[in-house]
Amino acid sequence: MNIQYVLDNEIERRQCTECLGMWFLFNHEGNDAFYRLSEVEPSGCSICHPIDEEIEAKAVLTASRWISGWDE
């Protein structure tokens, strides 16, 4: 899944105040879906970690991307 698809189908987005990661709520074939874009894995953020666990417990499919640098 690419970020352009997420943005084209975006419903809402929020930014984490701790790790500054972005959470995107988007429409995927009529269903609500979440996408997280951050430099930090969810387990490394006290705010994102419980959100991620709750989403994964309910989700059929989840996607995340951790940014390692602009040069890659």
PDB file of N, CA, C and O in Angstrom:
ATOM      1  N   MET A   1       0.850  -1.166   0.000  1.00  0.00           N
ATOM      2  CA  MET A   1       0.000   0.000   0.000  1.00  0.00           C
ATOM      3  C   MET A   1       0.896   1.230   0.000  1.00  0.00           C
ATOM      4  O   MET A   1       1.837   1.322   0.789  1.00  0.00           O
ATOM      5  N   ASN A   2       0.603   2.169  -0.884  1.00  0.00           N
ATOM      6  CA  ASN A   2       1.453   3.347  -0.920  1.00  0.00           C
ATOM      7  C   ASN A   2       0.751   4.549  -0.290  1.00  0.00           C
ATOM      8  O   ASN A   2      -0.472   4.582  -0.154  1.00  0.00           O
ATOM      9  N   ILE A   3       1.565   5.530   0.088  1.00  0.00           N
ATOM     10  CA  ILE A   3       1.057   6.698   0.796  1.00  0.00           C
ATOM     11  C   ILE A   3       0.087   7.508  -0.071  1.00  0.00           C
ATOM     12  O   ILE A   3      -0.833   8.130   0.459  1.00  0.00           O
ATOM     13  N   GLN A   4       0.277   7.510  -1.386  1.00  0.00           N
ATOM     14  CA  GLN A   4      -0.631   8.260  -2.251  1.00  0.00           C
ATOM     15  C   GLN A   4      -2.051   7.700  -2.168  1.00  0.00           C
ATOM     16  O   GLN A   4      -3.021   8.458  -2.160  1.00  0.00           O
ATOM     17  N   TYR A   5      -2.172   6.377  -2.105  1.00  0.00           N
ATOM     18  CA  TYR A   5      -3.481   5.750  -1.948  1.00  0.00           C
ATOM     19  C   TYR A   5      -4.127   6.189  -0.630  1.00  0.00           C
ATOM     20  O   TYR A   5      -5.310   6.523  -0.584  1.00  0.00           O
ATOM     21  N   VAL A   6      -3.322   6.181   0.441  1.00  0.00           N
ATOM     22  CA  VAL A   6      -3.819   6.596   1.757  1.00  0.00           C
ATOM     23  C   VAL A   6      -4.306   8.046   1.694  1.00  0.00           C
ATOM     24  O   VAL A   6      -5.400   8.351   2.167  1.00  0.00           O
ATOM     25  N   LEU A   7      -3.502   8.935   1.114  1.00  0.00           N
ATOM     26  CA  LEU A   7      -3.871  10.347   1.035  1.00  0.00           C
ATOM     27  C   LEU A   7      -5.086  10.579   0.148  1.00  0.00           C
ATOM     28  O   LEU A   7      -5.923  11.427   0.457  1.00  0.00           O
ATOM     29  N   ASP A   8      -5.192   9.845  -0.939  1.00  0.00           N
ATOM     30  CA  ASP A   8      -6.339   9.986  -1.831  1.00  0.00           C
ATOM     31  C   ASP A   8      -7.645   9.571  -1.157  1.00  0.00           C
ATOM     32  O   ASP A   8      -8.720  10.039  -1.532  1.00  0.00           O
ATOM     33  N   ASN A   9      -7.546   8.696  -0.166  1.00  0.00           N
ATOM     34  CA  ASN A   9      -8.727   8.168   0.512  1.00  0.00           C
ATOM     35  C   ASN A   9      -8.806   8.604   1.974  1.00  0.00           C
ATOM     36  O   ASN A   9      -9.532   8.005   2.767  1.00  0.00           O
ATOM     37  N   GLU A  10      -8.068   9.632   2.321  1.00  0.00           N
ATOM     38  CA  GLU A  10      -7.972  10.101   3.707  1.00  0.00           C
ATOM     39  C   GLU A  10      -9.308  10.633   4.224  1.00  0.00           C
ATOM     40  O   GLU A  10     -10.026  11.355   3.531  1.00  0.00           O
ATOM     41  N   ILE A  11      -9.613  10.254   5.454  1.00  0.00           N
ATOM     42  CA  ILE A  11     -10.782  10.759   6.164  1.00  0.00           C
ATOM     43  C   ILE A  11     -10.325  11.771   7.215  1.00  0.00           C
ATOM     44  O   ILE A  11     -10.913  12.842   7.364  1.00  0.00           O
ATOM     45  N   GLU A  12      -9.269  11.410   7.934  1.00  0.00           N
ATOM     46  CA  GLU A  12      -8.776  12.251   9.020  1.00  0.00           C
ATOM     47  C   GLU A  12      -7.323  11.899   9.295  1.00  0.00           C
ATOM     48  O   GLU A  12      -6.884  10.784   9.014  1.00  0.00           O
ATOM     49  N   ARG A  13      -6.568  12.866   9.853  1.00  0.00           N
ATOM     50  CA  ARG A  13      -5.201  12.572  10.278  1.00  0.00           C
ATOM     51  C   ARG A  13      -4.931  13.264  11.596  1.00  0.00           C
ATOM     52  O   ARG A  13      -5.501  14.312  11.903  1.00  0.00           O
ATOM     53  N   ARG A  14      -4.043  12.649  12.373  1.00  0.00           N
ATOM     54  CA  ARG A  14      -3.638  13.218  13.663  1.00  0.00           C
ATOM     55  C   ARG A  14      -2.153  13.004  13.846  1.00  0.00           C
ATOM     56  O   ARG A  14      -1.584  12.045  13.323  1.00  0.00           O
ATOM     57  N   GLN A  15      -1.524  13.902  14.593  1.00  0.00           N
ATOM     58  CA  GLN A  15      -0.094  13.794  14.846  1.00  0.00           C
ATOM     59  C   GLN A  15       0.129  13.498  16.323  1.00  0.00           C
ATOM     60  O   GLN A  15      -0.476  14.125  17.192  1.00  0.00           O
ATOM     61  N   CYS A  16       1.002  12.539  16.592  1.00  0.00           N
ATOM     62  CA  CYS A  16       1.351  12.177  17.957  1.00  0.00           C
ATOM     63  C   CYS A  16       2.189  13.298  18.574  1.00  0.00           C
ATOM     64  O   CYS A  16       3.115  13.809  17.945  1.00  0.00           O
ATOM     65  N   THR A  17       1.861  13.669  19.791  1.00  0.00           N
ATOM     66  CA  THR A  17       2.592  14.745  20.462  1.00  0.00           C
ATOM     67  C   THR A  17       3.931  14.280  21.035  1.00  0.00           C
ATOM     68  O   THR A  17       4.778  15.104  21.381  1.00  0.00           O
ATOM     69  N   GLU A  18       4.125  12.970  21.137  1.00  0.00           N
ATOM     70  CA  GLU A  18       5.375  12.451  21.691  1.00  0.00           C
ATOM     71  C   GLU A  18       6.413  12.160  20.604  1.00  0.00           C
ATOM     72  O   GLU A  18       7.524  12.688  20.652  1.00  0.00           O
ATOM     73  N   CYS A  19       6.059  11.328  19.634  1.00  0.00           N
ATOM     74  CA  CYS A  19       7.032  10.919  18.610  1.00  0.00           C
ATOM     75  C   CYS A  19       6.877  11.700  17.307  1.00  0.00           C
ATOM     76  O   CYS A  19       7.698  11.573  16.398  1.00  0.00           O
ATOM     77  N   LEU A  20       5.818  12.511  17.220  1.00  0.00           N
ATOM     78  CA  LEU A  20       5.499  13.316  16.034  1.00  0.00           C
ATOM     79  C   LEU A  20       5.101  12.485  14.821  1.00  0.00           C
ATOM     80  O   LEU A  20       5.044  13.004  13.707  1.00  0.00           O
ATOM     81  N   GLY A  21       4.826  11.210  15.027  1.00  0.00           N
ATOM     82  CA  GLY A  21       4.327  10.369  13.950  1.00  0.00           C
ATOM     83  C   GLY A  21       2.935  10.809  13.533  1.00  0.00           C
ATOM     84  O   GLY A  21       2.211  11.436  14.307  1.00  0.00           O
ATOM     85  N   MET A  22       2.569  10.476  12.309  1.00  0.00           N
ATOM     86  CA  MET A  22       1.249  10.831  11.771  1.00  0.00           C
ATOM     87  C   MET A  22       0.390   9.575  11.663  1.00  0.00           C
ATOM     88  O   MET A  22       0.828   8.556  11.129  1.00  0.00           O
ATOM     89  N   TRP A  23      -0.823   9.657  12.170  1.00  0.00           N
ATOM     90  CA  TRP A  23      -1.819   8.603  12.033  1.00  0.00           C
ATOM     91  C   TRP A  23      -2.839   9.050  11.005  1.00  0.00           C
ATOM     92  O   TRP A  23      -3.389  10.146  11.111  1.00  0.00           O
ATOM     93  N   PHE A  24      -3.097   8.221  10.018  1.00  0.00           N
ATOM     94  CA  PHE A  24      -4.073   8.519   8.974  1.00  0.00           C
ATOM     95  C   PHE A  24      -5.231   7.528   9.083  1.00  0.00           C
ATOM     96  O   PHE A  24      -5.016   6.316   9.119  1.00  0.00           O
ATOM     97  N   LEU A  25      -6.439   8.040   9.134  1.00  0.00           N
ATOM     98  CA  LEU A  25      -7.642   7.232   8.992  1.00  0.00           C
ATOM     99  C   LEU A  25      -8.078   7.414   7.544  1.00  0.00           C
ATOM    100  O   LEU A  25      -8.252   8.540   7.079  1.00  0.00           O
ATOM    101  N   PHE A  26      -8.254   6.297   6.829  1.00  0.00           N
ATOM    102  CA  PHE A  26      -8.627   6.388   5.424  1.00  0.00           C
ATOM    103  C   PHE A  26      -9.626   5.306   5.057  1.00  0.00           C
ATOM    104  O   PHE A  26      -9.778   4.310   5.764  1.00  0.00           O
ATOM    105  N   ASN A  27     -10.301   5.521   3.943  1.00  0.00           N
ATOM    106  CA  ASN A  27     -11.289   4.578   3.440  1.00  0.00           C
ATOM    107  C   ASN A  27     -10.591   3.570   2.538  1.00  0.00           C
ATOM    108  O   ASN A  27      -9.960   3.940   1.547  1.00  0.00           O
ATOM    109  N   HIS A  28     -10.708   2.306   2.886  1.00  0.00           N
ATOM    110  CA  HIS A  28     -10.148   1.235   2.055  1.00  0.00           C
ATOM    111  C   HIS A  28     -11.287   0.310   1.651  1.00  0.00           C
ATOM    112  O   HIS A  28     -11.718  -0.542   2.428  1.00  0.00           O
ATOM    113  N   GLU A  29     -11.763   0.489   0.432  1.00  0.00           N
ATOM    114  CA  GLU A  29     -12.836  -0.342  -0.118  1.00  0.00           C
ATOM    115  C   GLU A  29     -14.070  -0.358   0.789  1.00  0.00           C
ATOM    116  O   GLU A  29     -14.674  -1.407   1.016  1.00  0.00           O
ATOM    117  N   GLY A  30     -14.434   0.825   1.302  1.00  0.00           N
ATOM    118  CA  GLY A  30     -15.625   0.943   2.133  1.00  0.00           C
ATOM    119  C   GLY A  30     -15.410   0.692   3.607  1.00  0.00           C
ATOM    120  O   GLY A  30     -16.356   0.788   4.388  1.00  0.00           O
ATOM    121  N   ASN A  31     -14.193   0.373   4.009  1.00  0.00           N
ATOM    122  CA  ASN A  31     -13.878   0.117   5.414  1.00  0.00           C
ATOM    123  C   ASN A  31     -12.901   1.167   5.936  1.00  0.00           C
ATOM    124  O   ASN A  31     -12.067   1.679   5.189  1.00  0.00           O
ATOM    125  N   ASP A  32     -13.014   1.483   7.231  1.00  0.00           N
ATOM    126  CA  ASP A  32     -12.037   2.363   7.864  1.00  0.00           C
ATOM    127  C   ASP A  32     -10.725   1.618   8.021  1.00  0.00           C
ATOM    128  O   ASP A  32     -10.702   0.458   8.432  1.00  0.00           O
ATOM    129  N   ALA A  33      -9.636   2.289   7.693  1.00  0.00           N
ATOM    130  CA  ALA A  33      -8.305   1.704   7.822  1.00  0.00           C
ATOM    131  C   ALA A  33      -7.371   2.762   8.400  1.00  0.00           C
ATOM    132  O   ALA A  33      -7.621   3.961   8.273  1.00  0.00           O
ATOM    133  N   PHE A  34      -6.300   2.308   9.031  1.00  0.00           N
ATOM    134  CA  PHE A  34      -5.329   3.212   9.634  1.00  0.00           C
ATOM    135  C   PHE A  34      -3.958   2.994   9.019  1.00  0.00           C
ATOM    136  O   PHE A  34      -3.585   1.880   8.653  1.00  0.00           O
ATOM    137  N   TYR A  35      -3.229   4.079   8.917  1.00  0.00           N
ATOM    138  CA  TYR A  35      -1.854   4.041   8.415  1.00  0.00           C
ATOM    139  C   TYR A  35      -1.048   4.975   9.304  1.00  0.00           C
ATOM    140  O   TYR A  35      -1.468   6.099   9.577  1.00  0.00           O
ATOM    141  N   ARG A  36       0.109   4.509   9.752  1.00  0.00           N
ATOM    142  CA  ARG A  36       0.964   5.305  10.629  1.00  0.00           C
ATOM    143  C   ARG A  36       2.288   5.538   9.925  1.00  0.00           C
ATOM    144  O   ARG A  36       2.899   4.606   9.403  1.00  0.00           O
ATOM    145  N   LEU A  37       2.724   6.788   9.917  1.00  0.00           N
ATOM    146  CA  LEU A  37       3.984   7.176   9.294  1.00  0.00           C
ATOM    147  C   LEU A  37       4.819   7.862  10.360  1.00  0.00           C
ATOM    148  O   LEU A  37       4.430   8.909  10.878  1.00  0.00           O
ATOM    149  N   SER A  38       5.985   7.268  10.698  1.00  0.00           N
ATOM    150  CA  SER A  38       6.801   7.798  11.791  1.00  0.00           C
ATOM    151  C   SER A  38       8.238   7.317  11.686  1.00  0.00           C
ATOM    152  O   SER A  38       8.523   6.314  11.030  1.00  0.00           O
ATOM    153  N   GLU A  39       9.130   8.033  12.331  1.00  0.00           N
ATOM    154  CA  GLU A  39      10.516   7.594  12.437  1.00  0.00           C
ATOM    155  C   GLU A  39      10.684   6.564  13.550  1.00  0.00           C
ATOM    156  O   GLU A  39      11.720   5.905  13.636  1.00  0.00           O
ATOM    157  N   VAL A  40       9.677   6.424  14.395  1.00  0.00           N
ATOM    158  CA  VAL A  40       9.743   5.570  15.580  1.00  0.00           C
ATOM    159  C   VAL A  40       8.724   4.442  15.455  1.00  0.00           C
ATOM    160  O   VAL A  40       7.576   4.679  15.080  1.00  0.00           O
ATOM    161  N   GLU A  41       9.137   3.234  15.763  1.00  0.00           N
ATOM    162  CA  GLU A  41       8.189   2.122  15.804  1.00  0.00           C
ATOM    163  C   GLU A  41       7.164   2.374  16.903  1.00  0.00           C
ATOM    164  O   GLU A  41       7.486   3.035  17.890  1.00  0.00           O
ATOM    165  N   PRO A  42       5.939   1.868  16.763  1.00  0.00           N
ATOM    166  CA  PRO A  42       4.921   2.107  17.783  1.00  0.00           C
ATOM    167  C   PRO A  42       5.369   1.688  19.186  1.00  0.00           C
ATOM    168  O   PRO A  42       5.027   2.349  20.166  1.00  0.00           O
ATOM    169  N   SER A  43       6.125   0.605  19.288  1.00  0.00           N
ATOM    170  CA  SER A  43       6.568   0.139  20.607  1.00  0.00           C
ATOM    171  C   SER A  43       7.516   1.117  21.281  1.00  0.00           C
ATOM    172  O   SER A  43       7.732   1.024  22.490  1.00  0.00           O
ATOM    173  N   GLY A  44       8.090   2.059  20.522  1.00  0.00           N
ATOM    174  CA  GLY A  44       8.995   3.048  21.075  1.00  0.00           C
ATOM    175  C   GLY A  44       8.315   4.321  21.529  1.00  0.00           C
ATOM    176  O   GLY A  44       8.990   5.263  21.946  1.00  0.00           O
ATOM    177  N   CYS A  45       6.997   4.372  21.459  1.00  0.00           N
ATOM    178  CA  CYS A  45       6.250   5.578  21.822  1.00  0.00           C
ATOM    179  C   CYS A  45       5.137   5.205  22.802  1.00  0.00           C
ATOM    180  O   CYS A  45       4.310   4.342  22.504  1.00  0.00           O
ATOM    181  N   SER A  46       5.115   5.839  23.946  1.00  0.00           N
ATOM    182  CA  SER A  46       4.110   5.498  24.962  1.00  0.00           C
ATOM    183  C   SER A  46       2.692   5.892  24.553  1.00  0.00           C
ATOM    184  O   SER A  46       1.726   5.347  25.087  1.00  0.00           O
ATOM    185  N   ILE A  47       2.556   6.817  23.626  1.00  0.00           N
ATOM    186  CA  ILE A  47       1.226   7.211  23.147  1.00  0.00           C
ATOM    187  C   ILE A  47       0.770   6.298  22.010  1.00  0.00           C
ATOM    188  O   ILE A  47      -0.367   5.828  22.013  1.00  0.00           O
ATOM    189  N   CYS A  48       1.643   6.046  21.046  1.00  0.00           N
ATOM    190  CA  CYS A  48       1.273   5.243  19.871  1.00  0.00           C
ATOM    191  C   CYS A  48       1.130   3.757  20.181  1.00  0.00           C
ATOM    192  O   CYS A  48       0.314   3.075  19.561  1.00  0.00           O
ATOM    193  N   HIS A  49       1.898   3.256  21.113  1.00  0.00           N
ATOM    194  CA  HIS A  49       1.894   1.812  21.384  1.00  0.00           C
ATOM    195  C   HIS A  49       0.499   1.281  21.754  1.00  0.00           C
ATOM    196  O   HIS A  49       0.052   0.311  21.141  1.00  0.00           O
ATOM    197  N   PRO A  50      -0.207   1.876  22.730  1.00  0.00           N
ATOM    198  CA  PRO A  50      -1.540   1.340  23.037  1.00  0.00           C
ATOM    199  C   PRO A  50      -2.543   1.525  21.893  1.00  0.00           C
ATOM    200  O   PRO A  50      -3.424   0.687  21.700  1.00  0.00           O
ATOM    201  N   ILE A  51      -2.411   2.609  21.142  1.00  0.00           N
ATOM    202  CA  ILE A  51      -3.286   2.821  19.978  1.00  0.00           C
ATOM    203  C   ILE A  51      -3.046   1.720  18.952  1.00  0.00           C
ATOM    204  O   ILE A  51      -3.988   1.133  18.419  1.00  0.00           O
ATOM    205  N   ASP A  52      -1.771   1.451  18.685  1.00  0.00           N
ATOM    206  CA  ASP A  52      -1.405   0.419  17.706  1.00  0.00           C
ATOM    207  C   ASP A  52      -1.898  -0.953  18.134  1.00  0.00           C
ATOM    208  O   ASP A  52      -2.403  -1.714  17.309  1.00  0.00           O
ATOM    209  N   GLU A  53      -1.758  -1.278  19.413  1.00  0.00           N
ATOM    210  CA  GLU A  53      -2.236  -2.579  19.896  1.00  0.00           C
ATOM    211  C   GLU A  53      -3.747  -2.716  19.729  1.00  0.00           C
ATOM    212  O   GLU A  53      -4.234  -3.776  19.337  1.00  0.00           O
ATOM    213  N   GLU A  54      -4.492  -1.646  20.024  1.00  0.00           N
ATOM    214  CA  GLU A  54      -5.946  -1.696  19.886  1.00  0.00           C
ATOM    215  C   GLU A  54      -6.350  -1.856  18.422  1.00  0.00           C
ATOM    216  O   GLU A  54      -7.238  -2.647  18.102  1.00  0.00           O
ATOM    217  N   ILE A  55      -5.702  -1.108  17.540  1.00  0.00           N
ATOM    218  CA  ILE A  55      -6.006  -1.208  16.110  1.00  0.00           C
ATOM    219  C   ILE A  55      -5.697  -2.606  15.593  1.00  0.00           C
ATOM    220  O   ILE A  55      -6.513  -3.198  14.887  1.00  0.00           O
ATOM    221  N   GLU A  56      -4.534  -3.138  15.935  1.00  0.00           N
ATOM    222  CA  GLU A  56      -4.147  -4.458  15.439  1.00  0.00           C
ATOM    223  C   GLU A  56      -5.054  -5.560  15.966  1.00  0.00           C
ATOM    224  O   GLU A  56      -5.278  -6.555  15.277  1.00  0.00           O
ATOM    225  N   ALA A  57      -5.577  -5.399  17.173  1.00  0.00           N
ATOM    226  CA  ALA A  57      -6.479  -6.407  17.730  1.00  0.00           C
ATOM    227  C   ALA A  57      -7.790  -6.486  16.950  1.00  0.00           C
ATOM    228  O   ALA A  57      -8.415  -7.545  16.892  1.00  0.00           O
ATOM    229  N   LYS A  58      -8.208  -5.367  16.350  1.00  0.00           N
ATOM    230  CA  LYS A  58      -9.482  -5.308  15.629  1.00  0.00           C
ATOM    231  C   LYS A  58      -9.329  -5.432  14.120  1.00  0.00           C
ATOM    232  O   LYS A  58     -10.309  -5.695  13.422  1.00  0.00           O
ATOM    233  N   ALA A  59      -8.125  -5.249  13.609  1.00  0.00           N
ATOM    234  CA  ALA A  59      -7.931  -5.106  12.166  1.00  0.00           C
ATOM    235  C   ALA A  59      -7.713  -6.430  11.442  1.00  0.00           C
ATOM    236  O   ALA A  59      -7.209  -7.402  12.004  1.00  0.00           O
ATOM    237  N   VAL A  60      -8.106  -6.427  10.196  1.00  0.00           N
ATOM    238  CA  VAL A  60      -7.808  -7.530   9.302  1.00  0.00           C
ATOM    239  C   VAL A  60      -6.450  -7.280   8.646  1.00  0.00           C
ATOM    240  O   VAL A  60      -5.692  -8.219   8.403  1.00  0.00           O
ATOM    241  N   LEU A  61      -6.148  -6.015   8.361  1.00  0.00           N
ATOM    242  CA  LEU A  61      -4.899  -5.634   7.711  1.00  0.00           C
ATOM    243  C   LEU A  61      -4.425  -4.320   8.303  1.00  0.00           C
ATOM    244  O   LEU A  61      -5.217  -3.391   8.461  1.00  0.00           O
ATOM    245  N   THR A  62      -3.138  -4.230   8.633  1.00  0.00           N
ATOM    246  CA  THR A  62      -2.558  -2.973   9.088  1.00  0.00           C
ATOM    247  C   THR A  62      -1.290  -2.703   8.293  1.00  0.00           C
ATOM    248  O   THR A  62      -0.678  -3.629   7.761  1.00  0.00           O
ATOM    249  N   ALA A  63      -0.895  -1.436   8.211  1.00  0.00           N
ATOM    250  CA  ALA A  63       0.320  -1.049   7.495  1.00  0.00           C
ATOM    251  C   ALA A  63       1.010   0.067   8.245  1.00  0.00           C
ATOM    252  O   ALA A  63       0.357   0.989   8.733  1.00  0.00           O
ATOM    253  N   SER A  64       2.313  -0.008   8.339  1.00  0.00           N
ATOM    254  CA  SER A  64       3.118   1.034   8.972  1.00  0.00           C
ATOM    255  C   SER A  64       4.380   1.234   8.170  1.00  0.00           C
ATOM    256  O   SER A  64       4.840   0.328   7.476  1.00  0.00           O
ATOM    257  N   ARG A  65       4.936   2.416   8.267  1.00  0.00           N
ATOM    258  CA  ARG A  65       6.225   2.683   7.650  1.00  0.00           C
ATOM    259  C   ARG A  65       7.054   3.492   8.635  1.00  0.00           C
ATOM    260  O   ARG A  65       6.593   4.495   9.179  1.00  0.00           O
ATOM    261  N   TRP A  66       8.282   3.042   8.856  1.00  0.00           N
ATOM    262  CA  TRP A  66       9.205   3.765   9.705  1.00  0.00           C
ATOM    263  C   TRP A  66      10.241   4.383   8.802  1.00  0.00           C
ATOM    264  O   TRP A  66      10.894   3.694   8.018  1.00  0.00           O
ATOM    265  N   ILE A  67      10.387   5.680   8.915  1.00  0.00           N
ATOM    266  CA  ILE A  67      11.302   6.420   8.054  1.00  0.00           C
ATOM    267  C   ILE A  67      12.724   6.295   8.609  1.00  0.00           C
ATOM    268  O   ILE A  67      12.982   6.642   9.761  1.00  0.00           O
ATOM    269  N   SER A  68      13.632   5.800   7.784  1.00  0.00           N
ATOM    270  CA  SER A  68      15.016   5.654   8.248  1.00  0.00           C
ATOM    271  C   SER A  68      15.908   6.752   7.727  1.00  0.00           C
ATOM    272  O   SER A  68      17.043   6.889   8.183  1.00  0.00           O
ATOM    273  N   GLY A  69      15.436   7.525   6.801  1.00  0.00           N
ATOM    274  CA  GLY A  69      16.235   8.629   6.273  1.00  0.00           C
ATOM    275  C   GLY A  69      15.795   8.994   4.881  1.00  0.00           C
ATOM    276  O   GLY A  69      15.188   8.184   4.180  1.00  0.00           O
ATOM    277  N   TRP A  70      16.094  10.198   4.480  1.00  0.00           N
ATOM    278  CA  TRP A  70      15.681  10.697   3.170  1.00  0.00           C
ATOM    279  C   TRP A  70      16.555  10.157   2.056  1.00  0.00           C
ATOM    280  O   TRP A  70      16.150  10.189   0.894  1.00  0.00           O
ATOM    281  N   ASP A  71      17.759   9.655   2.379  1.00  0.00           N
ATOM    282  CA  ASP A  71      18.685   9.206   1.350  1.00  0.00           C
ATOM    283  C   ASP A  71      18.371   7.827   0.814  1.00  0.00           C
ATOM    284  O   ASP A  71      18.925   7.423  -0.209  1.00  0.00           O
ATOM    285  N   GLU A  72      17.501   7.099   1.477  1.00  0.00           N
ATOM    286  CA  GLU A  72      17.214   5.715   1.073  1.00  0.00           C
ATOM    287  C   GLU A  72      16.132   5.660   0.036  1.00  0.00           C
ATOM    288  O   GLU A  72      15.766   4.575  -0.416  1.00  0.00           O
TER     289      GLU A  72
END
